[in-house]
Amino acid sequence: MTPENFDKISGQILDIASQSKYETDGRTLRQVIQLTCEMATDEAAWSPMYAKFFKVMMESMDPSIKDQSIKDREGNFVTGGILFRKYLLRRCQEEFERGWKVNPPPKPEGETDEVAMLSDEYYIAAAAKRRRLGLIQFIGELFKLGMVTERIMHECFKKLFDYEDVPEEAVVESLCMLLRTIGASLDATGKGRPAMDAYFVRIQTMIDHPELQSRLKFMLMDVVSVRSGWR
């Protein structure tokens, strides 16, 4: 899917997802969400487009689609766009909690960077890192379209700040990606601004940590600088 063929391809995918109206467990819809999320995280440059697609999908979801295992507080089946959003958020949460702490393996002593980058372990870790950062950006784009609540985004920050001693590379990279994606939006809300102030106090603590790699320090310092431009 690209911006040029967005209308055509998105229509075809919506037709496939609509087959869930003949099901009782929403399995086709769940498969469509899974595959599309995988594409969104693999192709981070297109995150805004995939988020837009999910917005269109949620708003046009057939209200007769239901999952008999999912009910609301009143005991009614969750259907249509609400069911779609529930599936999507569950998928994003599972991926976020499962796959965001994968770092490249340490380079064996005496091995050059070029050789290390050719190893299967490095390739797997690099692919996981790409998907992790792609997922972070995608979740941020969903928030900007109102599909993910501000509360959920603060839960993501809480998860990222839940580290001991020196933050891992994955934590810093994910944090910077999330702030670059939604920082300006959060700073523009009444509840978001105080939380952002607290986050940047934590970030300064990370920057000041004597054992944090210089590359990660500069990454965090760059985000601090960027914030002064969006405020």
Backbone torsions as a table, in degrees:
resi	resn	phi	psi	omega
1	MET	NA	134.0	176.5
2	THR	-134.2	166.1	178.1
3	PRO	-57.0	-30.3	-178.0
4	GLU	-69.8	-37.8	-178.2
5	ASN	-108.3	18.5	-175.0
6	PHE	-53.6	-52.2	-175.5
7	ASP	-61.4	-43.3	-177.7
8	LYS	-67.3	-52.0	-176.1
9	ILE	-67.8	-41.9	-178.9
10	SER	-62.9	-36.4	177.4
11	GLY	-63.5	-40.6	179.3
12	GLN	-66.0	-41.0	179.4
13	ILE	-66.5	-39.1	178.0
14	LEU	-62.3	-38.0	177.9
15	ASP	-62.8	-40.3	178.9
16	ILE	-65.8	-46.2	-178.8
17	ALA	-61.9	-31.4	-177.4
18	SER	-67.3	-12.5	178.1
19	GLN	-64.3	-16.2	179.4
20	SER	-67.7	-12.1	177.6
21	LYS	-67.9	-15.9	177.7
22	TYR	-96.8	4.9	-177.1
23	GLU	-114.3	167.6	178.3
24	THR	-112.9	-1.5	-177.1
25	ASP	-127.1	5.0	177.1
26	GLY	61.8	25.4	-172.2
27	ARG	-64.0	-38.7	179.8
28	THR	-65.8	-42.4	177.9
29	LEU	-61.6	-41.9	179.5
30	ARG	-64.1	-38.1	178.7
31	GLN	-66.6	-40.3	178.4
32	VAL	-63.3	-43.7	178.8
33	ILE	-62.6	-43.7	-179.7
34	GLN	-60.5	-50.0	-177.4
35	LEU	-64.9	-40.6	-179.3
36	THR	-69.0	-37.8	176.2
37	CYS	-63.1	-38.3	178.5
38	GLU	-63.6	-41.0	177.4
39	MET	-66.1	-40.8	-178.7
40	ALA	-63.3	-39.6	-178.9
41	THR	-77.9	-26.4	177.6
42	ASP	-80.4	-25.8	-176.9
43	GLU	-120.4	69.0	-173.5
44	ALA	-58.6	-29.6	-179.7
45	ALA	-61.7	-23.4	-178.7
46	TRP	-101.4	13.7	-178.7
47	SER	-52.4	-45.6	178.8
48	PRO	-59.3	-37.0	-179.9
49	MET	-67.9	-44.5	179.5
50	TYR	-66.5	-36.5	176.6
51	ALA	-64.1	-41.2	177.3
52	LYS	-61.5	-41.2	179.3
53	PHE	-61.5	-44.5	179.2
54	PHE	-65.0	-32.8	176.4
55	LYS	-64.0	-46.1	177.7
56	VAL	-61.9	-42.7	-178.4
57	MET	-62.5	-44.7	-179.6
58	MET	-63.2	-42.5	-176.2
59	GLU	-73.0	-22.7	-178.0
60	SER	-107.8	9.2	-176.7
61	MET	-65.1	133.9	178.8
62	ASP	-60.6	122.1	-178.3
63	PRO	-65.9	-11.8	179.7
64	SER	-83.6	-9.8	178.6
65	ILE	-73.1	127.9	-178.6
66	LYS	-144.4	165.5	175.0
67	ASP	-128.1	113.1	-173.8
68	GLN	-66.8	-8.5	178.0
69	SER	-94.2	-3.0	-177.6
70	ILE	-122.0	118.7	179.5
71	LYS	-128.1	158.4	177.0
72	ASP	-86.1	-173.5	-176.2
73	ARG	-66.0	-23.5	179.3
74	GLU	-87.6	-1.6	179.6
75	GLY	89.2	8.4	178.7
76	ASN	-90.1	150.4	177.6
77	PHE	-64.3	137.5	173.2
78	VAL	-80.7	129.5	-172.3
79	THR	-132.8	171.0	170.7
80	GLY	52.0	-134.6	-176.3
81	GLY	-62.4	-33.5	179.3
82	ILE	-66.7	-40.3	177.0
83	LEU	-65.0	-42.5	178.6
84	PHE	-57.5	-47.8	-178.8
85	ARG	-62.9	-38.8	179.2
86	LYS	-63.8	-44.3	176.9
87	TYR	-59.5	-46.1	-176.0
88	LEU	-63.7	-46.6	-179.4
89	LEU	-64.6	-37.9	177.9
90	ARG	-63.2	-42.9	179.4
91	ARG	-62.1	-47.0	-179.6
92	CYS	-63.4	-40.6	-179.9
93	GLN	-64.4	-44.2	-179.8
94	GLU	-61.9	-44.2	-179.4
95	GLU	-67.0	-40.4	-179.3
96	PHE	-62.8	-45.2	-177.0
97	GLU	-74.6	-25.0	-175.7
98	ARG	-89.7	-37.6	-164.4
99	GLY	-120.8	20.3	-173.7
100	TRP	-101.4	4.2	-179.4
101	LYS	-117.3	40.0	179.4
102	VAL	-103.0	118.4	178.8
103	ASN	-111.8	153.3	176.0
104	PRO	-59.5	146.3	-179.5
105	PRO	-67.5	153.4	178.1
106	PRO	-64.2	143.5	-179.4
107	LYS	-73.9	128.2	178.2
108	PRO	-58.7	146.5	-178.9
109	GLU	-60.8	131.5	178.5
110	GLY	86.4	-3.6	-178.6
111	GLU	-95.3	136.9	-179.2
112	THR	-74.8	161.1	178.4
113	ASP	-60.6	-38.6	-177.8
114	GLU	-63.3	-42.3	179.7
115	VAL	-67.7	-43.2	-179.0
116	ALA	-60.3	-37.1	-177.3
117	MET	-72.6	-11.6	178.5
118	LEU	-92.0	-6.8	-177.3
119	SER	-73.2	152.5	178.7
120	ASP	-62.3	-38.7	-178.7
121	GLU	-62.8	-41.5	-179.8
122	TYR	-66.5	-41.2	-179.8
123	TYR	-62.2	-44.2	179.8
124	ILE	-62.7	-44.7	-179.6
125	ALA	-66.1	-39.8	-180.0
126	ALA	-65.7	-39.6	178.3
127	ALA	-65.8	-40.8	178.7
128	ALA	-64.6	-39.2	178.1
129	LYS	-63.7	-43.7	179.2
130	ARG	-60.4	-44.1	179.9
131	ARG	-67.7	-38.3	179.8
132	ARG	-61.2	-49.5	179.9
133	LEU	-67.6	-34.0	176.2
134	GLY	-64.5	-39.6	178.3
135	LEU	-64.5	-44.1	179.3
136	ILE	-58.1	-46.9	-179.2
137	GLN	-65.0	-40.6	-179.1
138	PHE	-63.4	-44.6	178.0
139	ILE	-60.8	-39.7	177.8
140	GLY	-62.6	-40.7	178.8
141	GLU	-67.0	-35.8	176.2
142	LEU	-63.3	-39.7	177.9
143	PHE	-62.1	-43.0	-177.9
144	LYS	-64.0	-22.1	177.7
145	LEU	-96.8	4.6	176.9
146	GLY	81.4	13.1	-179.1
147	MET	-89.9	-19.1	176.1
148	VAL	-121.1	134.6	-176.2
149	THR	-77.9	160.5	177.1
150	GLU	-62.5	-35.0	178.9
151	ARG	-59.5	-42.8	179.7
152	ILE	-64.0	-39.6	179.6
153	MET	-64.1	-39.2	178.2
154	HIS	-67.3	-30.3	174.9
155	GLU	-65.8	-36.1	176.9
156	CYS	-63.8	-44.5	178.0
157	PHE	-62.1	-41.7	179.3
158	LYS	-58.9	-41.7	178.8
159	LYS	-63.6	-43.1	-177.8
160	LEU	-68.7	-33.3	180.0
161	PHE	-82.8	-3.1	-178.4
162	ASP	-87.0	71.1	179.2
163	TYR	-127.5	165.2	178.8
164	GLU	-113.4	136.0	176.4
165	ASP	59.2	-108.5	-176.0
166	VAL	-92.8	125.0	179.2
167	PRO	-66.2	141.4	179.4
168	GLU	-73.4	161.7	178.4
169	GLU	-55.9	-42.6	-178.5
170	ALA	-61.9	-36.8	179.9
171	VAL	-65.5	-48.8	-177.8
172	VAL	-63.8	-45.9	-179.3
173	GLU	-62.9	-43.3	-179.7
174	SER	-66.0	-41.3	179.9
175	LEU	-62.4	-45.6	179.5
176	CYS	-64.2	-41.0	178.5
177	MET	-62.5	-44.1	-178.4
178	LEU	-65.1	-42.4	-180.0
179	LEU	-66.4	-39.7	178.5
180	ARG	-65.7	-31.9	-177.0
181	THR	-79.4	-44.2	-172.7
182	ILE	-123.5	0.8	-176.7
183	GLY	-54.9	-47.2	-179.2
184	ALA	-62.5	-38.3	179.9
185	SER	-66.1	-42.3	179.8
186	LEU	-68.7	-38.5	-180.0
187	ASP	-64.7	-19.3	-176.9
188	ALA	-87.8	-3.3	-179.2
189	THR	-105.6	152.9	-178.8
190	GLY	-60.5	-41.6	-179.9
191	LYS	-81.7	-28.6	-175.8
192	GLY	-72.2	-36.5	-175.9
193	ARG	-59.4	-49.8	178.6
194	PRO	-60.8	-38.0	178.8
195	ALA	-65.2	-42.1	178.9
196	MET	-62.7	-39.8	177.1
197	ASP	-58.6	-42.6	179.5
198	ALA	-66.0	-39.5	179.3
199	TYR	-61.8	-41.7	-176.7
200	PHE	-74.2	-22.8	170.3
201	VAL	-65.5	-42.8	177.5
202	ARG	-64.2	-39.4	180.0
203	ILE	-63.5	-40.1	178.0
204	GLN	-63.5	-36.0	176.2
205	THR	-62.8	-39.8	177.5
206	MET	-64.2	-43.9	-179.8
207	ILE	-61.0	-38.1	-177.0
208	ASP	-78.9	-7.4	-178.4
209	HIS	-67.9	123.1	-175.5
210	PRO	-65.4	-19.4	-176.5
211	GLU	-99.4	-0.5	178.7
212	LEU	-76.2	135.7	-179.4
213	GLN	-57.1	144.4	-179.5
214	SER	-58.9	-39.3	-179.4
215	ARG	-59.7	-40.7	-179.3
216	LEU	-73.5	-34.7	175.6
217	LYS	-59.8	-47.2	-179.1
218	PHE	-65.2	-34.0	177.2
219	MET	-62.2	-44.9	179.2
220	LEU	-68.2	-40.4	178.9
221	MET	-62.9	-34.0	178.5
222	ASP	-66.3	-39.3	178.1
223	VAL	-66.1	-39.2	176.9
224	VAL	-60.1	-41.9	179.2
225	SER	-66.3	-40.9	-180.0
226	VAL	-62.5	-37.5	-179.1
227	ARG	-59.5	-37.6	-179.3
228	SER	-62.8	-21.9	179.4
229	GLY	-86.1	-26.1	-178.5
230	TRP	-94.6	-12.1	-178.4
231	ARG	-76.3	NA	NA
